[in-house]
Every structure is written in C-alpha cells, then in structure tokens.
C-alpha cells in the first residue's frame, strides 16, 4: 500500500511541475522493467487477455520520466 501512495504522490508532484512549467525529471530506466510494469498494469485492467513478452537482454537504460510514462499507460 505504501508503494501505491508513494507512486500517487509522485504523479501528483509531476502534474504540479507540469502545470507550473518546471523541468521534467529524467532518470535512466531499464527498458525491460518499463515493459514489465506496463504488462502488469494491463493484467490488472483487463483479465480477458494474456500477453507474453520476450525482451532482449542487455538493453541500455533509457532516460525517461517514469511518472510520465506511467500516466500514458
């Protein structure tokens, strides 16, 4: 539950920053982790489908604002 609260707090803070035209916080993220998180969210939203992923190992981190990525899901 505390993870969900921390995530919600991060989203609210990023929205405030966006509204106030502050800079975006980009951190290197593992592409596989981003995909896994998106797939997990899809599983929560719709249980009628099953998605299997095969990700390349050793992909370089990419600079993203994790909260913005999550908002797109």
N, CA, C, O and CB atoms as a CASP TS submission, in Angstrom:
PFRMAT TS
TARGET T0000
AUTHOR 0000-0000-0000
METHOD Language model
MODEL 1
PARENT N/A
ATOM      1  N   UNK     1       0.816  -1.196   0.000  1.00  0.00           N
ATOM      2  CA  UNK     1       0.000   0.000   0.000  1.00  0.00           C
ATOM      3  C   UNK     1       0.860   1.260   0.000  1.00  0.00           C
ATOM      4  O   UNK     1       0.525   2.238  -0.668  1.00  0.00           O
ATOM      5  CB  UNK     1      -0.928  -0.002   1.198  1.00  0.00           C
ATOM      6  N   UNK     2       1.974   1.243   0.751  1.00  0.00           N
ATOM      7  CA  UNK     2       2.835   2.427   0.797  1.00  0.00           C
ATOM      8  C   UNK     2       3.470   2.701  -0.564  1.00  0.00           C
ATOM      9  O   UNK     2       3.731   3.857  -0.898  1.00  0.00           O
ATOM     10  CB  UNK     2       3.927   2.251   1.858  1.00  0.00           C
ATOM     11  N   UNK     3       3.724   1.644  -1.362  1.00  0.00           N
ATOM     12  CA  UNK     3       4.252   1.844  -2.717  1.00  0.00           C
ATOM     13  C   UNK     3       3.250   2.595  -3.576  1.00  0.00           C
ATOM     14  O   UNK     3       3.625   3.479  -4.347  1.00  0.00           O
ATOM     15  CB  UNK     3       4.600   0.496  -3.370  1.00  0.00           C
ATOM     16  N   UNK     4       1.982   2.247  -3.447  1.00  0.00           N
ATOM     17  CA  UNK     4       0.934   2.915  -4.215  1.00  0.00           C
ATOM     18  C   UNK     4       0.791   4.373  -3.798  1.00  0.00           C
ATOM     19  O   UNK     4       0.569   5.246  -4.637  1.00  0.00           O
ATOM     20  CB  UNK     4      -0.400   2.188  -4.042  1.00  0.00           C
ATOM     21  N   UNK     5       0.919   4.636  -2.486  1.00  0.00           N
ATOM     22  CA  UNK     5       0.847   6.016  -2.010  1.00  0.00           C
ATOM     23  C   UNK     5       2.023   6.838  -2.513  1.00  0.00           C
ATOM     24  O   UNK     5       1.860   7.992  -2.909  1.00  0.00           O
ATOM     25  CB  UNK     5       0.801   6.051  -0.486  1.00  0.00           C
ATOM     26  N   UNK     6       3.204   6.241  -2.497  1.00  0.00           N
ATOM     27  CA  UNK     6       4.393   6.936  -2.992  1.00  0.00           C
ATOM     28  C   UNK     6       4.260   7.218  -4.488  1.00  0.00           C
ATOM     29  O   UNK     6       4.628   8.295  -4.957  1.00  0.00           O
ATOM     30  CB  UNK     6       5.665   6.105  -2.713  1.00  0.00           C
ATOM     31  N   UNK     7       3.732   6.246  -5.236  1.00  0.00           N
ATOM     32  CA  UNK     7       3.528   6.442  -6.669  1.00  0.00           C
ATOM     33  C   UNK     7       2.513   7.548  -6.928  1.00  0.00           C
ATOM     34  O   UNK     7       2.726   8.400  -7.792  1.00  0.00           O
ATOM     35  CB  UNK     7       3.067   5.139  -7.329  1.00  0.00           C
ATOM     36  N   UNK     8       1.410   7.539  -6.182  1.00  0.00           N
ATOM     37  CA  UNK     8       0.387   8.580  -6.334  1.00  0.00           C
ATOM     38  C   UNK     8       0.967   9.949  -5.995  1.00  0.00           C
ATOM     39  O   UNK     8       0.685  10.931  -6.682  1.00  0.00           O
ATOM     40  CB  UNK     8      -0.834   8.280  -5.435  1.00  0.00           C
ATOM     41  N   UNK     9       1.775  10.019  -4.940  1.00  0.00           N
ATOM     42  CA  UNK     9       2.407  11.277  -4.571  1.00  0.00           C
ATOM     43  C   UNK     9       3.331  11.759  -5.687  1.00  0.00           C
ATOM     44  O   UNK     9       3.349  12.946  -6.013  1.00  0.00           O
ATOM     45  CB  UNK     9       3.190  11.122  -3.258  1.00  0.00           C
ATOM     46  N   UNK    10       4.091  10.844  -6.268  1.00  0.00           N
ATOM     47  CA  UNK    10       4.980  11.209  -7.376  1.00  0.00           C
ATOM     48  C   UNK    10       4.216  11.731  -8.575  1.00  0.00           C
ATOM     49  O   UNK    10       4.638  12.696  -9.212  1.00  0.00           O
ATOM     50  CB  UNK    10       5.815  10.021  -7.790  1.00  0.00           C
ATOM     51  N   UNK    11       3.093  11.098  -8.887  1.00  0.00           N
ATOM     52  CA  UNK    11       2.269  11.537 -10.019  1.00  0.00           C
ATOM     53  C   UNK    11       1.723  12.940  -9.763  1.00  0.00           C
ATOM     54  O   UNK    11       1.757  13.796 -10.647  1.00  0.00           O
ATOM     55  CB  UNK    11       1.105  10.544 -10.268  1.00  0.00           C
ATOM     56  N   UNK    12       1.224  13.170  -8.563  1.00  0.00           N
ATOM     57  CA  UNK    12       0.684  14.496  -8.221  1.00  0.00           C
ATOM     58  C   UNK    12       1.771  15.553  -8.313  1.00  0.00           C
ATOM     59  O   UNK    12       1.541  16.637  -8.848  1.00  0.00           O
ATOM     60  CB  UNK    12       0.071  14.491  -6.805  1.00  0.00           C
ATOM     61  N   UNK    13       2.954  15.244  -7.794  1.00  0.00           N
ATOM     62  CA  UNK    13       4.055  16.207  -7.861  1.00  0.00           C
ATOM     63  C   UNK    13       4.449  16.506  -9.303  1.00  0.00           C
ATOM     64  O   UNK    13       4.698  17.660  -9.651  1.00  0.00           O
ATOM     65  CB  UNK    13       5.266  15.683  -7.090  1.00  0.00           C
ATOM     66  N   UNK    14       4.506  15.470 -10.149  1.00  0.00           N
ATOM     67  CA  UNK    14       4.866  15.683 -11.553  1.00  0.00           C
ATOM     68  C   UNK    14       3.799  16.523 -12.263  1.00  0.00           C
ATOM     69  O   UNK    14       4.125  17.368 -13.097  1.00  0.00           O
ATOM     70  CB  UNK    14       5.048  14.329 -12.276  1.00  0.00           C
ATOM     71  N   UNK    15       2.536  16.291 -11.934  1.00  0.00           N
ATOM     72  CA  UNK    15       1.465  17.095 -12.525  1.00  0.00           C
ATOM     73  C   UNK    15       1.591  18.556 -12.117  1.00  0.00           C
ATOM     74  O   UNK    15       1.411  19.454 -12.940  1.00  0.00           O
ATOM     75  CB  UNK    15       0.093  16.550 -12.110  1.00  0.00           C
ATOM     76  N   UNK    16       1.899  18.790 -10.853  1.00  0.00           N
ATOM     77  CA  UNK    16       2.117  20.164 -10.396  1.00  0.00           C
ATOM     78  C   UNK    16       3.286  20.800 -11.142  1.00  0.00           C
ATOM     79  O   UNK    16       3.197  21.946 -11.583  1.00  0.00           O
ATOM     80  CB  UNK    16       2.376  20.196  -8.879  1.00  0.00           C
ATOM     81  N   UNK    17       4.373  20.058 -11.279  1.00  0.00           N
ATOM     82  CA  UNK    17       5.531  20.575 -12.009  1.00  0.00           C
ATOM     83  C   UNK    17       5.176  20.868 -13.458  1.00  0.00           C
ATOM     84  O   UNK    17       5.609  21.875 -14.017  1.00  0.00           O
ATOM     85  CB  UNK    17       6.692  19.581 -11.945  1.00  0.00           C
ATOM     86  N   UNK    18       4.388  19.988 -14.066  1.00  0.00           N
ATOM     87  CA  UNK    18       3.983  20.182 -15.459  1.00  0.00           C
ATOM     88  C   UNK    18       3.154  21.454 -15.590  1.00  0.00           C
ATOM     89  O   UNK    18       3.367  22.253 -16.502  1.00  0.00           O
ATOM     90  CB  UNK    18       3.184  18.963 -15.973  1.00  0.00           C
ATOM     91  N   UNK    19       2.210  21.635 -14.673  1.00  0.00           N
ATOM     92  CA  UNK    19       1.346  22.820 -14.714  1.00  0.00           C
ATOM     93  C   UNK    19       2.154  24.083 -14.494  1.00  0.00           C
ATOM     94  O   UNK    19       1.873  25.117 -15.101  1.00  0.00           O
ATOM     95  CB  UNK    19       0.237  22.718 -13.661  1.00  0.00           C
ATOM     96  N   UNK    20       3.156  24.008 -13.632  1.00  0.00           N
ATOM     97  CA  UNK    20       3.987  25.171 -13.324  1.00  0.00           C
ATOM     98  C   UNK    20       5.166  25.309 -14.281  1.00  0.00           C
ATOM     99  O   UNK    20       6.033  26.158 -14.072  1.00  0.00           O
ATOM    100  CB  UNK    20       4.495  25.081 -11.898  1.00  0.00           C
ATOM    101  N   UNK    21       5.211  24.482 -15.334  1.00  0.00           N
ATOM    102  CA  UNK    21       6.272  24.519 -16.346  1.00  0.00           C
ATOM    103  C   UNK    21       7.663  24.278 -15.769  1.00  0.00           C
ATOM    104  O   UNK    21       8.641  24.859 -16.241  1.00  0.00           O
ATOM    105  CB  UNK    21       6.252  25.848 -17.054  1.00  0.00           C
ATOM    106  N   UNK    22       7.754  23.437 -14.765  1.00  0.00           N
ATOM    107  CA  UNK    22       9.067  23.074 -14.236  1.00  0.00           C
ATOM    108  C   UNK    22       9.686  22.007 -15.130  1.00  0.00           C
ATOM    109  O   UNK    22       9.010  21.392 -15.955  1.00  0.00           O
ATOM    110  CB  UNK    22       8.960  22.571 -12.767  1.00  0.00           C
ATOM    111  N   UNK    23      10.963  21.806 -14.951  1.00  0.00           N
ATOM    112  CA  UNK    23      11.655  20.812 -15.769  1.00  0.00           C
ATOM    113  C   UNK    23      11.230  19.394 -15.383  1.00  0.00           C
ATOM    114  O   UNK    23      10.814  19.140 -14.253  1.00  0.00           O
ATOM    115  CB  UNK    23      13.176  20.966 -15.625  1.00  0.00           C
ATOM    116  N   UNK    24      11.341  18.502 -16.322  1.00  0.00           N
ATOM    117  CA  UNK    24      10.989  17.106 -16.133  1.00  0.00           C
ATOM    118  C   UNK    24      12.188  16.370 -15.561  1.00  0.00           C
ATOM    119  O   UNK    24      13.330  16.654 -15.924  1.00  0.00           O
ATOM    120  CB  UNK    24      10.526  16.461 -17.463  1.00  0.00           C
ATOM    121  N   UNK    25      11.932  15.435 -14.674  1.00  0.00           N
ATOM    122  CA  UNK    25      12.992  14.650 -14.053  1.00  0.00           C
ATOM    123  C   UNK    25      13.175  13.349 -14.817  1.00  0.00           C
ATOM    124  O   UNK    25      12.331  12.456 -14.735  1.00  0.00           O
ATOM    125  CB  UNK    25      12.674  14.369 -12.566  1.00  0.00           C
ATOM    126  N   UNK    26      14.258  13.236 -15.552  1.00  0.00           N
ATOM    127  CA  UNK    26      14.533  12.015 -16.307  1.00  0.00           C
ATOM    128  C   UNK    26      15.639  11.233 -15.622  1.00  0.00           C
ATOM    129  O   UNK    26      16.682  11.777 -15.258  1.00  0.00           O
ATOM    130  CB  UNK    26      14.922  12.341 -17.767  1.00  0.00           C
ATOM    131  N   UNK    27      15.384   9.947 -15.458  1.00  0.00           N
ATOM    132  CA  UNK    27      16.349   9.044 -14.856  1.00  0.00           C
ATOM    133  C   UNK    27      16.535   7.854 -15.792  1.00  0.00           C
ATOM    134  O   UNK    27      15.594   7.455 -16.479  1.00  0.00           O
ATOM    135  CB  UNK    27      15.886   8.583 -13.435  1.00  0.00           C
ATOM    136  N   UNK    28      17.734   7.289 -15.827  1.00  0.00           N
ATOM    137  CA  UNK    28      17.933   6.094 -16.647  1.00  0.00           C
ATOM    138  C   UNK    28      17.080   4.937 -16.118  1.00  0.00           C
ATOM    139  O   UNK    28      17.132   4.608 -14.933  1.00  0.00           O
ATOM    140  CB  UNK    28      19.429   5.694 -16.672  1.00  0.00           C
ATOM    141  N   UNK    29      16.311   4.337 -16.994  1.00  0.00           N
ATOM    142  CA  UNK    29      15.453   3.211 -16.618  1.00  0.00           C
ATOM    143  C   UNK    29      15.725   2.027 -17.538  1.00  0.00           C
ATOM    144  O   UNK    29      16.028   2.195 -18.719  1.00  0.00           O
ATOM    145  CB  UNK    29      13.955   3.612 -16.678  1.00  0.00           C
ATOM    146  N   UNK    30      15.614   0.857 -16.987  1.00  0.00           N
ATOM    147  CA  UNK    30      15.769  -0.369 -17.755  1.00  0.00           C
ATOM    148  C   UNK    30      14.518  -0.558 -18.628  1.00  0.00           C
ATOM    149  O   UNK    30      13.411  -0.624 -18.094  1.00  0.00           O
ATOM    150  CB  UNK    30      15.994  -1.603 -16.808  1.00  0.00           C
ATOM    151  N   UNK    31      14.672  -0.647 -19.959  1.00  0.00           N
ATOM    152  CA  UNK    31      13.503  -0.821 -20.827  1.00  0.00           C
ATOM    153  C   UNK    31      12.675  -2.051 -20.464  1.00  0.00           C
ATOM    154  O   UNK    31      11.448  -2.019 -20.562  1.00  0.00           O
ATOM    155  CB  UNK    31      13.946  -0.920 -22.271  1.00  0.00           C
ATOM    156  N   UNK    32      13.325  -3.128 -20.050  1.00  0.00           N
ATOM    157  CA  UNK    32      12.595  -4.343 -19.690  1.00  0.00           C
ATOM    158  C   UNK    32      11.678  -4.098 -18.492  1.00  0.00           C
ATOM    159  O   UNK    32      10.562  -4.615 -18.447  1.00  0.00           O
ATOM    160  CB  UNK    32      13.576  -5.483 -19.380  1.00  0.00           C
ATOM    161  N   UNK    33      12.141  -3.321 -17.535  1.00  0.00           N
ATOM    162  CA  UNK    33      11.324  -3.005 -16.363  1.00  0.00           C
ATOM    163  C   UNK    33      10.106  -2.178 -16.756  1.00  0.00           C
ATOM    164  O   UNK    33       9.007  -2.409 -16.252  1.00  0.00           O
ATOM    165  CB  UNK    33      12.156  -2.254 -15.314  1.00  0.00           C
ATOM    166  N   UNK    34      10.297  -1.212 -17.656  1.00  0.00           N
ATOM    167  CA  UNK    34       9.175  -0.392 -18.116  1.00  0.00           C
ATOM    168  C   UNK    34       8.122  -1.253 -18.812  1.00  0.00           C
ATOM    169  O   UNK    34       6.924  -1.076 -18.595  1.00  0.00           O
ATOM    170  CB  UNK    34       9.671   0.713 -19.068  1.00  0.00           C
ATOM    171  N   UNK    35       8.575  -2.181 -19.643  1.00  0.00           N
ATOM    172  CA  UNK    35       7.648  -3.068 -20.346  1.00  0.00           C
ATOM    173  C   UNK    35       6.934  -3.978 -19.351  1.00  0.00           C
ATOM    174  O   UNK    35       5.722  -4.171 -19.444  1.00  0.00           O
ATOM    175  CB  UNK    35       8.394  -3.910 -21.406  1.00  0.00           C
ATOM    176  N   UNK    36       7.673  -4.533 -18.410  1.00  0.00           N
ATOM    177  CA  UNK    36       7.066  -5.411 -17.397  1.00  0.00           C
ATOM    178  C   UNK    36       5.998  -4.673 -16.593  1.00  0.00           C
ATOM    179  O   UNK    36       4.940  -5.232 -16.303  1.00  0.00           O
ATOM    180  CB  UNK    36       8.145  -5.964 -16.448  1.00  0.00           C
ATOM    181  N   UNK    37       6.273  -3.419 -16.233  1.00  0.00           N
ATOM    182  CA  UNK    37       5.291  -2.627 -15.485  1.00  0.00           C
ATOM    183  C   UNK    37       4.031  -2.384 -16.311  1.00  0.00           C
ATOM    184  O   UNK    37       2.916  -2.464 -15.794  1.00  0.00           O
ATOM    185  CB  UNK    37       5.902  -1.287 -15.056  1.00  0.00           C
ATOM    186  N   UNK    38       4.214  -2.087 -17.599  1.00  0.00           N
ATOM    187  CA  UNK    38       3.064  -1.852 -18.475  1.00  0.00           C
ATOM    188  C   UNK    38       2.231  -3.116 -18.620  1.00  0.00           C
ATOM    189  O   UNK    38       1.002  -3.057 -18.585  1.00  0.00           O
ATOM    190  CB  UNK    38       3.525  -1.362 -19.855  1.00  0.00           C
ATOM    191  N   UNK    39       2.882  -4.245 -18.780  1.00  0.00           N
ATOM    192  CA  UNK    39       2.180  -5.524 -18.914  1.00  0.00           C
ATOM    193  C   UNK    39       1.422  -5.845 -17.630  1.00  0.00           C
ATOM    194  O   UNK    39       0.290  -6.327 -17.676  1.00  0.00           O
ATOM    195  CB  UNK    39       3.174  -6.662 -19.249  1.00  0.00           C
ATOM    196  N   UNK    40       2.051  -5.576 -16.480  1.00  0.00           N
ATOM    197  CA  UNK    40       1.381  -5.828 -15.199  1.00  0.00           C
ATOM    198  C   UNK    40       0.129  -4.967 -15.070  1.00  0.00           C
ATOM    199  O   UNK    40      -0.903  -5.439 -14.593  1.00  0.00           O
ATOM    200  CB  UNK    40       2.339  -5.552 -14.021  1.00  0.00           C
ATOM    201  N   UNK    41       0.214  -3.712 -15.492  1.00  0.00           N
ATOM    202  CA  UNK    41      -0.950  -2.833 -15.428  1.00  0.00           C
ATOM    203  C   UNK    41      -2.052  -3.323 -16.360  1.00  0.00           C
ATOM    204  O   UNK    41      -3.230  -3.271 -16.006  1.00  0.00           O
ATOM    205  CB  UNK    41      -0.555  -1.395 -15.785  1.00  0.00           C
ATOM    206  N   UNK    42      -1.685  -3.793 -17.536  1.00  0.00           N
ATOM    207  CA  UNK    42      -2.686  -4.338 -18.456  1.00  0.00           C
ATOM    208  C   UNK    42      -3.406  -5.526 -17.836  1.00  0.00           C
ATOM    209  O   UNK    42      -4.612  -5.691 -18.020  1.00  0.00           O
ATOM    210  CB  UNK    42      -2.033  -4.753 -19.777  1.00  0.00           C
ATOM    211  N   UNK    43      -2.674  -6.347 -17.109  1.00  0.00           N
ATOM    212  CA  UNK    43      -3.279  -7.501 -16.461  1.00  0.00           C
ATOM    213  C   UNK    43      -4.298  -7.112 -15.408  1.00  0.00           C
ATOM    214  O   UNK    43      -5.287  -7.816 -15.201  1.00  0.00           O
ATOM    215  CB  UNK    43      -2.217  -8.355 -15.840  1.00  0.00           C
ATOM    216  N   UNK    44      -4.059  -5.997 -14.746  1.00  0.00           N
ATOM    217  CA  UNK    44      -4.998  -5.507 -13.742  1.00  0.00           C
ATOM    218  C   UNK    44      -6.254  -4.958 -14.416  1.00  0.00           C
ATOM    219  O   UNK    44      -7.367  -5.155 -13.928  1.00  0.00           O
ATOM    220  CB  UNK    44      -4.339  -4.421 -12.866  1.00  0.00           C
ATOM    221  N   UNK    45      -6.066  -4.271 -15.534  1.00  0.00           N
ATOM    222  CA  UNK    45      -7.188  -3.611 -16.191  1.00  0.00           C
ATOM    223  C   UNK    45      -8.097  -4.571 -16.945  1.00  0.00           C
ATOM    224  O   UNK    45      -9.311  -4.374 -16.983  1.00  0.00           O
ATOM    225  CB  UNK    45      -6.676  -2.574 -17.134  1.00  0.00           C
ATOM    226  N   UNK    46      -7.525  -5.599 -17.539  1.00  0.00           N
ATOM    227  CA  UNK    46      -8.330  -6.496 -18.368  1.00  0.00           C
ATOM    228  C   UNK    46      -7.786  -7.913 -18.269  1.00  0.00           C
ATOM    229  O   UNK    46      -6.678  -8.194 -18.725  1.00  0.00           O
ATOM    230  CB  UNK    46      -8.344  -6.024 -19.842  1.00  0.00           C
ATOM    231  N   UNK    47      -8.554  -8.785 -17.684  1.00  0.00           N
ATOM    232  CA  UNK    47      -8.091 -10.159 -17.483  1.00  0.00           C
ATOM    233  C   UNK    47      -8.530 -11.095 -18.607  1.00  0.00           C
ATOM    234  O   UNK    47      -8.316 -12.304 -18.519  1.00  0.00           O
ATOM    235  CB  UNK    47      -8.601 -10.687 -16.156  1.00  0.00           C
ATOM    236  N   UNK    48      -9.132 -10.560 -19.648  1.00  0.00           N
ATOM    237  CA  UNK    48      -9.570 -11.409 -20.756  1.00  0.00           C
ATOM    238  C   UNK    48      -8.417 -11.816 -21.667  1.00  0.00           C
ATOM    239  O   UNK    48      -8.533 -12.780 -22.424  1.00  0.00           O
ATOM    240  CB  UNK    48     -10.630 -10.694 -21.566  1.00  0.00           C
ATOM    241  N   UNK    49      -7.312 -11.088 -21.595  1.00  0.00           N
ATOM    242  CA  UNK    49      -6.196 -11.334 -22.497  1.00  0.00           C
ATOM    243  C   UNK    49      -4.956 -11.726 -21.712  1.00  0.00           C
ATOM    244  O   UNK    49      -4.793 -11.374 -20.544  1.00  0.00           O
ATOM    245  CB  UNK    49      -5.914 -10.099 -23.357  1.00  0.00           C
ATOM    246  N   UNK    50      -4.107 -12.449 -22.375  1.00  0.00           N
ATOM    247  CA  UNK    50      -2.828 -12.842 -21.787  1.00  0.00           C
ATOM    248  C   UNK    50      -1.732 -12.395 -22.748  1.00  0.00           C
ATOM    249  O   UNK    50      -1.811 -12.653 -23.949  1.00  0.00           O
ATOM    250  CB  UNK    50      -2.761 -14.399 -21.516  1.00  0.00           C
ATOM    251  N   UNK    51      -0.739 -11.744 -22.234  1.00  0.00           N
ATOM    252  CA  UNK    51       0.333 -11.203 -23.063  1.00  0.00           C
ATOM    253  C   UNK    51       1.659 -11.800 -22.615  1.00  0.00           C
ATOM    254  O   UNK    51       1.992 -11.783 -21.430  1.00  0.00           O
ATOM    255  CB  UNK    51       0.372  -9.653 -22.985  1.00  0.00           C
ATOM    256  N   UNK    52       2.399 -12.318 -23.558  1.00  0.00           N
ATOM    257  CA  UNK    52       3.709 -12.867 -23.265  1.00  0.00           C
ATOM    258  C   UNK    52       4.749 -11.995 -23.948  1.00  0.00           C
ATOM    259  O   UNK    52       4.598 -11.645 -25.119  1.00  0.00           O
ATOM    260  CB  UNK    52       3.820 -14.351 -23.728  1.00  0.00           C
ATOM    261  N   UNK    53       5.785 -11.649 -23.236  1.00  0.00           N
ATOM    262  CA  UNK    53       6.834 -10.805 -23.814  1.00  0.00           C
ATOM    263  C   UNK    53       8.156 -11.554 -23.834  1.00  0.00           C
ATOM    264  O   UNK    53       8.435 -12.377 -22.963  1.00  0.00           O
ATOM    265  CB  UNK    53       6.978  -9.489 -23.025  1.00  0.00           C
ATOM    266  N   UNK    54       8.940 -11.261 -24.814  1.00  0.00           N
ATOM    267  CA  UNK    54      10.315 -11.755 -24.906  1.00  0.00           C
ATOM    268  C   UNK    54      11.194 -10.543 -25.171  1.00  0.00           C
ATOM    269  O   UNK    54      11.176  -9.969 -26.260  1.00  0.00           O
ATOM    270  CB  UNK    54      10.480 -12.856 -26.038  1.00  0.00           C
ATOM    271  N   UNK    55      11.954 -10.169 -24.170  1.00  0.00           N
ATOM    272  CA  UNK    55      12.760  -8.963 -24.271  1.00  0.00           C
ATOM    273  C   UNK    55      14.232  -9.308 -24.446  1.00  0.00           C
ATOM    274  O   UNK    55      14.744 -10.257 -23.854  1.00  0.00           O
ATOM    275  CB  UNK    55      12.565  -8.088 -23.037  1.00  0.00           C
ATOM    276  N   UNK    56      14.878  -8.534 -25.251  1.00  0.00           N
ATOM    277  CA  UNK    56      16.319  -8.671 -25.473  1.00  0.00           C
ATOM    278  C   UNK    56      17.043  -8.390 -24.159  1.00  0.00           C
ATOM    279  O   UNK    56      16.689  -7.453 -23.443  1.00  0.00           O
ATOM    280  CB  UNK    56      16.814  -7.705 -26.603  1.00  0.00           C
ATOM    281  N   UNK    57      18.030  -9.178 -23.847  1.00  0.00           N
ATOM    282  CA  UNK    57      18.807  -8.919 -22.639  1.00  0.00           C
ATOM    283  C   UNK    57      19.901  -7.904 -22.936  1.00  0.00           C
ATOM    284  O   UNK    57      20.376  -7.796 -24.067  1.00  0.00           O
ATOM    285  CB  UNK    57      19.417 -10.224 -22.087  1.00  0.00           C
ATOM    286  N   UNK    58      20.289  -7.173 -21.921  1.00  0.00           N
ATOM    287  CA  UNK    58      21.402  -6.233 -22.054  1.00  0.00           C
ATOM    288  C   UNK    58      21.055  -4.935 -22.756  1.00  0.00           C
ATOM    289  O   UNK    58      21.955  -4.243 -23.233  1.00  0.00           O
ATOM    290  CB  UNK    58      22.505  -6.884 -22.781  1.00  0.00           C
ATOM    291  N   UNK    59      19.781  -4.583 -22.835  1.00  0.00           N
ATOM    292  CA  UNK    59      19.423  -3.307 -23.447  1.00  0.00           C
ATOM    293  C   UNK    59      19.922  -2.163 -22.573  1.00  0.00           C
ATOM    294  O   UNK    59      19.874  -2.258 -21.347  1.00  0.00           O
ATOM    295  CB  UNK    59      17.893  -3.206 -23.656  1.00  0.00           C
ATOM    296  N   UNK    60      20.402  -1.081 -23.188  1.00  0.00           N
ATOM    297  CA  UNK    60      20.913   0.027 -22.378  1.00  0.00           C
ATOM    298  C   UNK    60      19.760   0.788 -21.721  1.00  0.00           C
ATOM    299  O   UNK    60      18.657   0.839 -22.264  1.00  0.00           O
ATOM    300  CB  UNK    60      21.762   0.985 -23.245  1.00  0.00           C
ATOM    301  N   UNK    61      20.018   1.378 -20.554  1.00  0.00           N
ATOM    302  CA  UNK    61      18.986   2.203 -19.916  1.00  0.00           C
ATOM    303  C   UNK    61      18.623   3.392 -20.800  1.00  0.00           C
ATOM    304  O   UNK    61      19.449   3.893 -21.563  1.00  0.00           O
ATOM    305  CB  UNK    61      19.465   2.695 -18.534  1.00  0.00           C
ATOM    306  N   UNK    62      17.384   3.829 -20.683  1.00  0.00           N
ATOM    307  CA  UNK    62      16.947   4.998 -21.441  1.00  0.00           C
ATOM    308  C   UNK    62      16.471   6.077 -20.468  1.00  0.00           C
ATOM    309  O   UNK    62      15.830   5.766 -19.464  1.00  0.00           O
ATOM    310  CB  UNK    62      15.817   4.621 -22.447  1.00  0.00           C
ATOM    311  N   UNK    63      16.782   7.349 -20.761  1.00  0.00           N
ATOM    312  CA  UNK    63      16.370   8.419 -19.849  1.00  0.00           C
ATOM    313  C   UNK    63      14.890   8.748 -20.040  1.00  0.00           C
ATOM    314  O   UNK    63      14.481   9.212 -21.104  1.00  0.00           O
ATOM    315  CB  UNK    63      17.229   9.682 -20.071  1.00  0.00           C
ATOM    316  N   UNK    64      14.099   8.503 -19.006  1.00  0.00           N
ATOM    317  CA  UNK    64      12.666   8.789 -19.056  1.00  0.00           C
ATOM    318  C   UNK    64      12.205   9.354 -17.720  1.00  0.00           C
ATOM    319  O   UNK    64      12.847   9.161 -16.688  1.00  0.00           O
ATOM    320  CB  UNK    64      11.863   7.516 -19.412  1.00  0.00           C
ATOM    321  N   UNK    65      11.091  10.047 -17.765  1.00  0.00           N
ATOM    322  CA  UNK    65      10.398  10.430 -16.537  1.00  0.00           C
ATOM    323  C   UNK    65       9.408   9.314 -16.271  1.00  0.00           C
ATOM    324  O   UNK    65       8.391   9.214 -16.957  1.00  0.00           O
ATOM    325  CB  UNK    65       9.681  11.851 -16.655  1.00  0.00           C
ATOM    326  N   UNK    66       9.682   8.486 -15.303  1.00  0.00           N
ATOM    327  CA  UNK    66       8.904   7.282 -15.030  1.00  0.00           C
ATOM    328  C   UNK    66       7.426   7.593 -14.791  1.00  0.00           C
ATOM    329  O   UNK    66       6.558   6.853 -15.253  1.00  0.00           O
ATOM    330  CB  UNK    66       9.477   6.556 -13.826  1.00  0.00           C
ATOM    331  N   UNK    67       7.136   8.669 -14.084  1.00  0.00           N
ATOM    332  CA  UNK    67       5.751   9.018 -13.795  1.00  0.00           C
ATOM    333  C   UNK    67       5.014   9.395 -15.083  1.00  0.00           C
ATOM    334  O   UNK    67       3.857   9.017 -15.267  1.00  0.00           O
ATOM    335  CB  UNK    67       5.688  10.175 -12.781  1.00  0.00           C
ATOM    336  N   UNK    68       5.674  10.134 -15.971  1.00  0.00           N
ATOM    337  CA  UNK    68       5.035  10.469 -17.245  1.00  0.00           C
ATOM    338  C   UNK    68       4.752   9.224 -18.058  1.00  0.00           C
ATOM    339  O   UNK    68       3.702   9.119 -18.693  1.00  0.00           O
ATOM    340  CB  UNK    68       5.908  11.426 -18.049  1.00  0.00           C
ATOM    341  N   UNK    69       5.678   8.277 -18.047  1.00  0.00           N
ATOM    342  CA  UNK    69       5.463   7.027 -18.758  1.00  0.00           C
ATOM    343  C   UNK    69       4.263   6.306 -18.176  1.00  0.00           C
ATOM    344  O   UNK    69       3.431   5.796 -18.926  1.00  0.00           O
ATOM    345  CB  UNK    69       6.713   6.135 -18.693  1.00  0.00           C
ATOM    346  N   UNK    70       4.154   6.254 -16.869  1.00  0.00           N
ATOM    347  CA  UNK    70       3.041   5.570 -16.225  1.00  0.00           C
ATOM    348  C   UNK    70       1.709   6.255 -16.526  1.00  0.00           C
ATOM    349  O   UNK    70       0.676   5.593 -16.619  1.00  0.00           O
ATOM    350  CB  UNK    70       3.266   5.504 -14.722  1.00  0.00           C
ATOM    351  N   UNK    71       1.731   7.566 -16.676  1.00  0.00           N
ATOM    352  CA  UNK    71       0.499   8.284 -16.981  1.00  0.00           C
ATOM    353  C   UNK    71      -0.011   7.953 -18.375  1.00  0.00           C
ATOM    354  O   UNK    71      -1.211   8.046 -18.635  1.00  0.00           O
ATOM    355  CB  UNK    71       0.718   9.781 -16.853  1.00  0.00           C
ATOM    356  N   UNK    72       0.888   7.569 -19.269  1.00  0.00           N
ATOM    357  CA  UNK    72       0.497   7.216 -20.635  1.00  0.00           C
ATOM    358  C   UNK    72      -0.175   5.852 -20.696  1.00  0.00           C
ATOM    359  O   UNK    72      -0.916   5.567 -21.637  1.00  0.00           O
ATOM    360  CB  UNK    72       1.712   7.233 -21.551  1.00  0.00           C
ATOM    361  N   UNK    73       0.081   4.997 -19.689  1.00  0.00           N
ATOM    362  CA  UNK    73      -0.491   3.664 -19.701  1.00  0.00           C
ATOM    363  C   UNK    73      -1.945   3.780 -19.443  1.00  0.00           C
ATOM    364  O   UNK    73      -2.647   2.769 -19.406  1.00  0.00           O
ATOM    365  CB  UNK    73       0.170   2.749 -18.681  1.00  0.00           C
TER
END
